[in-house]
C-alpha cells in the first residue's frame, strides 16, 4: 500500500492535512484528533482540488479517489520514512529545550550558501510535523534540516527513526514540558535519544564545548564535532558582545548578527561550525548570518512611536526566561522595563518555578517589572504590579503610557503578549 501511495505522491508531491489549504493535486490525509475526524472532510478536500484522500473509515469511501488504510497517521509516518530512504542528501536533526527554531533558521541561511537546502517549515517538529517536513523535501535536495520537538519520553527516538538524521545537535536542556517529562532528568533522557540514535549508525553530533551535561551524556565512541570559545574545540568562535545585537568573531572575521541576547551566541556559533564543517567559505557564512532577521515574536526588536520593544513572546520556560532577564540586565539603557507572562506545562514545578522568576526579577536590578497571568498574579508578593490577563495589563498601559523605554516582553504563547504592542 505504501508503494502505491508513494507513486501517487511522486506525481503530485504535496501533502495536505487541512481542507483550508488544499493545493491542486495534493494528497489529503484525513487525520483524527480529540475533537475532530477529518474523514468527514475528505469529500470537501477532493472538491477543493486534492487528487486523492487517505482515510481510515470505510463508510467515507465514495469512489476510486479514496484510499482506505488502517490508520491515517501511521500511514503518513510510514510514507515519510519511505521517502527518507529515497533521499540521497544528509540530514541534520536539531532538538533541545530552547533555540531549536533559531538554530534551524541560521543553519539554513548558512548551508544554502553552498547547497540546495530544505528545512522544517515553522515549527512542524512533532509526530505529525516531522513527517510533513520530510515529505516537503524534493529528491534533488543536497542538504536538509529537520527540527524535532518533544513533550514526553521516547518522542525524540521515535522522530529520529522517521527522519534518520546523519548529524545531530541538542541546543540545550532545561525545564520545559515537565508535565510530560516529569523532571529535568526526563528532559535530558529524551533529548539525548538523538545522541543514542546517531551513535548506532556512526552519525556525528555537534556539541558546544561548555555544555558539560550534554558532553557527559555522549555515548562512548560517538563522533563529536566541538565548537565554542575553548582552545581545544574544532571550531573556535569568540563572543564579542550584544548591545543589543550579538557580535562574534571567527578566524579574525567579525560577524554582526541581527539577533538580540547573548543566549543567541550558541545558535550563531552552531551555524558557523556547521558551515565550516561542510566547506562553506567564511565570507558566505558571514553573509548568511548577517542577512537573517528573526520573525514570529522570537527575539524581535520593534521600534514603536514611543519605545523600543524586545518581543520574545513565542514561548517561555524557566531557562529561557532566566536568560532573557540576564540579557536585559546586561543591556545598556537608562530605562529598562520587563513584562513577564505565565509559563505553561510545568506540572508540579509550576509554582516553584514562577517564584524563582519573581526572585530573579528582584535580583536583576530592573526597577519596573509587570507580571501577567493567573499564576504570577497569585504568587506575586512584591511591589511589582501584576495582572490576571493580558487585556487587563493592556488597559493599564493605555492609561499609563510609558516613553523612551527598552521593554522586554516574555511569556508563553498562550498568553498572547504581542497584543500589548499597540499600547507601547
C-alpha positions as CSV (number, residue, x, y, z in Angstrom):
1,X,0.0,0.0,0.0
2,X,2.8,2.4,0.9
3,X,4.4,1.9,-2.5
4,X,1.1,2.7,-4.2
5,X,0.6,5.9,-2.2
6,X,4.3,6.8,-2.8
7,X,3.9,6.5,-6.6
8,X,0.9,8.9,-6.4
9,X,2.9,11.2,-4.2
10,X,5.8,11.3,-6.7
11,X,3.3,12.5,-9.4
12,X,1.9,15.2,-7.1
13,X,4.5,15.7,-4.3
14,X,2.3,17.8,-2.0
15,X,0.6,16.7,1.2
16,X,-2.3,18.4,2.9
17,X,-4.0,17.8,6.3
18,X,-6.1,21.0,6.2
19,X,-9.0,21.4,3.8
20,X,-8.5,25.2,4.0
21,X,-5.0,24.8,2.5
22,X,-5.5,22.4,-0.4
23,X,-3.1,22.6,-3.3
24,X,-4.4,21.2,-6.6
25,X,-3.2,17.6,-7.0
26,X,-2.3,17.2,-3.3
27,X,-2.7,14.0,-1.3
28,X,-5.1,14.7,1.6
29,X,-4.5,12.8,4.8
30,X,-7.6,12.6,6.9
31,X,-6.1,12.8,10.4
32,X,-8.1,12.5,13.6
33,X,-7.8,14.4,16.9
34,X,-9.6,14.6,20.2
35,X,-12.3,16.9,18.8
36,X,-12.3,16.2,15.1
37,X,-12.4,13.5,12.4
38,X,-11.0,14.6,9.1
39,X,-12.5,11.5,7.4
40,X,-15.7,13.6,7.4
41,X,-13.9,16.3,5.4
42,X,-12.3,14.1,2.8
43,X,-15.1,14.8,0.3
44,X,-14.5,18.6,0.8
45,X,-10.7,18.1,0.2
46,X,-11.4,16.4,-3.1
47,X,-13.8,19.1,-4.2
48,X,-11.1,21.7,-3.4
49,X,-8.6,20.0,-5.7
50,X,-7.0,17.2,-3.9
51,X,-6.2,14.2,-6.2
52,X,-6.7,11.5,-3.5
53,X,-7.9,11.3,0.1
54,X,-6.3,8.9,2.6
55,X,-9.0,7.7,5.0
56,X,-9.3,5.0,7.7
57,X,-13.1,4.6,7.9
58,X,-14.7,2.6,5.1
59,X,-18.0,4.5,5.3
60,X,-16.3,7.6,3.8
61,X,-15.0,5.8,0.7
62,X,-17.2,7.0,-2.2
63,X,-15.1,6.3,-5.3
64,X,-11.6,5.4,-6.6
65,X,-10.1,8.7,-5.2
66,X,-10.4,7.5,-1.7
67,X,-7.6,5.2,-0.4
68,X,-8.6,3.2,2.6
69,X,-5.8,2.4,5.2
70,X,-5.8,1.0,8.7
71,X,-4.5,4.2,10.4
72,X,-4.1,7.6,8.6
73,X,-1.4,8.9,11.0
74,X,0.7,5.8,10.8
75,X,0.4,5.8,7.0
76,X,1.6,9.4,6.9
77,X,4.6,8.5,9.1
78,X,5.4,5.3,7.1
79,X,5.2,7.3,3.8
80,X,7.7,9.9,5.2
81,X,10.0,7.1,6.3
82,X,9.8,5.5,2.9
83,X,10.6,8.9,1.2
84,X,13.5,9.4,3.6
85,X,15.1,6.2,2.2
86,X,14.9,7.6,-1.3
87,X,16.6,10.9,-0.4
88,X,20.4,11.0,-1.0
89,X,21.1,14.2,1.0
90,X,22.5,14.3,4.5
91,X,20.0,15.4,7.2
92,X,20.8,17.4,10.3
93,X,18.5,16.7,13.2
94,X,18.0,19.6,15.7
95,X,16.4,19.3,19.1
96,X,16.7,21.0,22.5
97,X,14.7,22.9,25.1
98,X,15.4,26.4,23.7
99,X,16.8,27.7,20.4
100,X,15.7,24.9,18.1
101,X,14.0,27.1,15.5
102,X,16.5,29.9,15.6
103,X,19.4,27.4,15.2
104,X,17.5,25.8,12.3
105,X,16.9,29.1,10.5
106,X,20.6,30.2,11.0
107,X,21.9,26.8,9.7
108,X,19.5,27.0,6.7
109,X,20.8,30.5,5.9
110,X,24.4,29.3,6.1
111,X,24.0,25.9,4.3
112,X,22.0,27.4,1.4
113,X,25.1,29.5,0.5
114,X,26.5,26.3,-1.0
115,X,23.8,23.6,-1.1
116,X,20.2,23.2,-2.2
117,X,18.9,23.1,1.3
118,X,15.4,22.4,2.7
119,X,14.5,22.9,6.4
120,X,11.4,22.3,8.6
121,X,8.8,25.0,7.9
122,X,7.8,27.0,11.0
123,X,7.7,24.6,14.0
124,X,6.4,21.5,12.3
125,X,8.5,19.4,14.7
126,X,6.2,16.8,16.3
127,X,4.9,13.3,15.3
128,X,2.8,15.0,12.5
129,X,5.1,17.9,11.7
130,X,8.3,15.8,11.1
131,X,6.6,13.5,8.5
132,X,5.2,16.6,6.8
133,X,8.6,18.2,6.8
134,X,10.3,15.2,5.3
135,X,7.7,14.9,2.6
136,X,8.4,18.5,1.6
137,X,12.0,17.6,0.7
138,X,12.5,17.2,-3.1
139,X,14.6,14.3,-4.3
140,X,17.3,16.6,-5.7
141,X,17.8,18.3,-2.3
142,X,21.5,18.4,-1.3
143,X,21.1,19.1,2.5
144,X,18.1,19.0,4.8
145,X,17.5,20.2,8.4
146,X,14.8,18.6,10.5
147,X,13.7,20.2,13.8
148,X,12.4,17.7,16.4
149,X,10.4,18.7,19.4
150,X,9.2,16.6,22.3
151,X,6.9,16.7,25.3
152,X,7.2,13.2,26.5
153,X,9.7,10.3,26.9
154,X,10.6,8.4,23.8
155,X,9.4,11.0,21.3
156,X,12.9,12.0,20.0
157,X,13.8,8.3,19.5
158,X,10.5,7.9,17.5
159,X,11.1,11.0,15.4
160,X,14.8,10.0,14.8
161,X,13.6,6.7,13.4
162,X,11.4,8.5,10.9
163,X,13.9,11.3,9.9
164,X,17.0,9.1,10.1
165,X,19.5,12.0,10.5
166,X,23.2,11.7,9.7
167,X,24.1,14.6,12.0
168,X,22.6,16.0,15.2
169,X,22.7,18.7,17.7
170,X,21.0,19.3,21.0
171,X,20.9,23.1,21.6
172,X,20.5,22.8,25.4
173,X,18.5,21.0,28.1
174,X,16.2,22.9,30.5
175,X,12.9,22.7,32.4
176,X,10.1,22.7,29.8
177,X,7.1,20.4,29.3
178,X,7.6,19.0,32.8
179,X,4.0,17.7,32.7
180,X,5.1,15.2,30.1
181,X,8.7,14.6,31.2
182,X,8.2,14.5,34.9
183,X,11.6,16.1,35.7
184,X,14.8,17.7,34.3
185,X,16.3,14.2,34.2
186,X,13.3,13.1,32.0
187,X,14.1,16.0,29.6
188,X,17.7,15.0,29.4
189,X,16.9,11.4,28.9
190,X,14.5,12.3,26.0
191,X,16.7,14.8,24.2
192,X,19.8,12.6,24.3
193,X,17.8,9.9,22.5
194,X,19.1,11.7,19.4
195,X,22.7,11.0,20.5
196,X,22.0,7.3,21.1
197,X,20.3,7.0,17.7
198,X,23.2,8.6,15.9
199,X,25.8,6.5,17.8
200,X,24.2,3.3,16.5
201,X,24.7,4.5,12.9
202,X,28.1,6.2,13.5
203,X,26.5,9.6,12.9
204,X,28.2,12.8,14.2
205,X,27.0,15.2,16.8
206,X,27.7,18.9,17.1
207,X,28.3,19.9,20.7
208,X,29.0,23.3,22.2
209,X,32.2,23.0,24.2
210,X,30.7,24.3,27.5
211,X,27.6,22.1,27.5
212,X,29.1,19.8,30.1
213,X,25.8,17.9,30.8
214,X,25.5,17.0,27.1
215,X,29.2,16.1,26.7
216,X,28.8,13.7,29.7
217,X,25.8,12.1,28.0
218,X,27.5,11.4,24.7
219,X,27.6,7.6,24.0
220,X,31.0,6.1,24.0
221,X,32.7,6.3,20.6
222,X,30.0,8.7,19.1
223,X,31.8,11.1,16.7
224,X,31.8,14.6,18.2
225,X,32.3,18.0,16.4
226,X,33.0,20.5,19.1
227,X,32.7,24.3,18.8
228,X,32.8,27.4,21.0
229,X,35.3,29.5,22.8
230,X,37.5,26.8,24.3
231,X,41.0,26.3,22.9
232,X,40.6,22.6,22.2
233,X,37.4,22.9,20.2
234,X,37.5,22.0,16.5
235,X,35.9,25.3,15.6
236,X,36.7,28.3,17.8
237,X,34.2,31.1,17.8
238,X,34.5,34.2,20.1
239,X,31.7,36.1,21.7
240,X,32.2,39.8,21.2
241,X,29.2,41.3,22.9
242,X,25.5,42.0,22.5
243,X,24.4,45.7,22.7
244,X,21.8,44.7,21.9
245,X,22.7,42.5,18.8
246,X,25.2,39.6,19.1
247,X,28.6,40.0,17.5
248,X,31.0,37.1,17.2
249,X,34.5,36.6,15.7
250,X,35.9,33.6,13.9
251,X,39.3,33.4,12.2
252,X,39.7,37.2,12.6
253,X,36.4,37.8,10.8
254,X,33.8,39.7,12.8
255,X,30.1,38.8,12.2
256,X,27.4,41.2,13.3
257,X,24.0,39.4,13.6
258,X,20.5,40.8,13.8
259,X,19.9,38.6,16.9
260,X,19.5,40.1,20.3
261,X,20.6,38.4,23.5
262,X,23.9,36.8,24.5
263,X,21.9,33.5,24.6
264,X,21.8,33.6,20.8
265,X,25.6,33.2,20.7
266,X,25.2,29.4,20.9
267,X,22.8,29.4,18.0
268,X,25.1,31.5,15.9
269,X,28.2,29.5,16.8
270,X,26.5,26.3,15.8
271,X,25.6,27.6,12.3
272,X,29.2,28.8,11.9
273,X,30.6,25.4,12.9
274,X,28.2,23.6,10.5
275,X,29.2,25.9,7.7
276,X,32.9,25.3,8.3
277,X,32.4,21.6,8.7
278,X,30.8,21.4,5.3
279,X,33.3,23.5,3.5
280,X,31.4,26.8,3.1
281,X,33.6,29.9,2.7
282,X,33.7,32.1,5.8
283,X,32.6,35.2,3.8
284,X,29.5,33.3,2.7
285,X,28.8,32.1,6.3
286,X,29.1,35.7,7.4
287,X,26.6,36.8,4.7
288,X,24.1,34.1,5.6
289,X,24.1,35.0,9.3
290,X,24.1,38.8,8.9
291,X,21.1,38.6,6.5
292,X,19.0,36.6,8.9
293,X,16.4,38.6,10.9
294,X,14.1,36.8,13.3
295,X,10.3,36.9,12.9
296,X,7.2,35.5,14.5
297,X,7.6,37.0,18.0
298,X,11.0,35.4,18.5
299,X,13.5,37.9,20.0
300,X,12.3,40.7,17.6
301,X,13.3,44.3,18.2
302,X,10.4,46.5,17.4
303,X,10.6,50.3,17.4
304,X,7.2,51.8,18.3
305,X,6.5,55.5,18.3
306,X,7.4,55.7,22.0
307,X,9.6,52.8,22.9
308,X,12.0,50.0,21.8
309,X,10.4,46.6,22.4
310,X,12.1,43.3,22.6
311,X,9.3,41.0,21.7
312,X,10.0,37.4,22.8
313,X,6.5,36.1,23.2
314,X,6.6,32.9,21.1
315,X,7.3,30.7,24.1
316,X,8.7,30.6,27.6
317,X,10.1,28.2,30.2
318,X,12.3,28.7,33.3
319,X,15.6,28.5,31.3
320,X,14.6,30.9,28.6
321,X,13.1,33.4,31.0
322,X,16.2,33.4,33.2
323,X,18.4,34.1,30.2
324,X,16.1,36.8,29.0
325,X,16.2,38.5,32.4
326,X,20.0,38.2,32.5
327,X,20.3,39.7,29.0
328,X,18.1,42.7,29.8
329,X,20.2,43.3,32.9
330,X,23.3,43.5,30.6
331,X,21.8,45.9,28.1
332,X,23.0,49.5,28.4
333,X,19.8,51.6,28.7
334,X,18.7,54.0,31.3
335,X,15.0,53.0,31.3
336,X,14.5,49.2,31.2
337,X,11.1,47.7,31.7
338,X,10.2,44.0,31.9
339,X,6.8,42.3,31.2
340,X,6.7,38.7,32.1
341,X,3.8,36.3,31.4
342,X,2.9,32.9,32.8
343,X,5.0,29.8,31.8
344,X,2.8,26.8,30.9
345,X,3.2,23.0,31.1
346,X,5.4,22.9,34.2
347,X,3.3,20.4,36.1
348,X,4.1,20.2,39.9
349,X,7.0,22.5,39.5
350,X,4.7,25.3,38.3
351,X,4.6,27.5,41.5
352,X,8.2,26.9,42.4
353,X,9.5,28.0,39.0
354,X,7.3,31.1,38.9
355,X,8.5,32.1,42.4
356,X,12.1,31.6,41.1
357,X,11.4,34.1,38.2
358,X,9.9,36.6,40.7
359,X,13.1,36.3,42.8
360,X,15.3,36.6,39.7
361,X,13.4,39.8,38.8
362,X,14.0,41.2,42.2
363,X,17.7,40.5,42.0
364,X,18.1,41.8,38.4
365,X,18.2,45.5,39.3
366,X,15.4,46.2,36.9
367,X,13.1,48.6,38.8
368,X,9.9,48.3,36.7
369,X,8.5,44.8,36.2
370,X,5.0,43.8,35.3
371,X,3.7,40.2,35.8
372,X,0.7,38.9,33.9
373,X,-1.3,35.7,34.2
374,X,-3.2,33.7,36.8
375,X,0.0,32.1,38.2
376,X,2.1,35.2,38.6
377,X,-0.8,37.2,39.8
378,X,-1.5,34.7,42.6
379,X,2.2,34.3,43.7
380,X,3.5,37.9,43.4
381,X,4.1,39.3,46.8
382,X,6.4,42.1,45.7
383,X,5.9,45.7,44.9
384,X,5.9,44.9,41.2
385,X,2.4,45.2,39.6
386,X,0.7,42.0,38.5
387,X,-2.4,41.4,36.4
388,X,-4.6,38.4,35.8
389,X,-4.9,38.8,32.0
390,X,-3.1,40.3,29.1
391,X,-6.1,42.5,28.4
392,X,-6.1,44.0,31.9
393,X,-2.4,44.9,31.5
394,X,-3.1,46.4,28.1
395,X,-5.8,48.6,29.6
396,X,-3.4,49.7,32.3
397,X,-0.8,50.7,29.7
398,X,-3.4,52.7,27.8
399,X,-4.0,54.7,31.0
400,X,-0.3,54.9,32.0
401,X,1.8,55.3,28.9
402,X,5.5,54.7,29.0
403,X,8.0,56.6,26.9
404,X,11.6,56.2,25.8
405,X,11.9,52.8,27.5
406,X,13.6,49.5,26.4
407,X,10.8,46.9,27.1
408,X,11.2,43.2,27.3
409,X,8.1,41.1,26.7
410,X,8.5,37.4,27.5
411,X,5.9,34.7,28.1
412,X,4.3,31.5,26.9
413,X,2.5,31.5,23.6
414,X,-0.9,31.1,25.2
415,X,-0.6,34.5,26.9
416,X,-0.6,36.3,23.6
417,X,1.6,39.1,24.9
418,X,2.1,40.5,21.4
419,X,-1.3,42.1,21.9
420,X,0.4,44.7,24.1
421,X,2.4,46.2,21.3
422,X,-0.2,48.7,20.1
423,X,-0.3,50.4,23.5
424,X,3.5,50.6,24.0
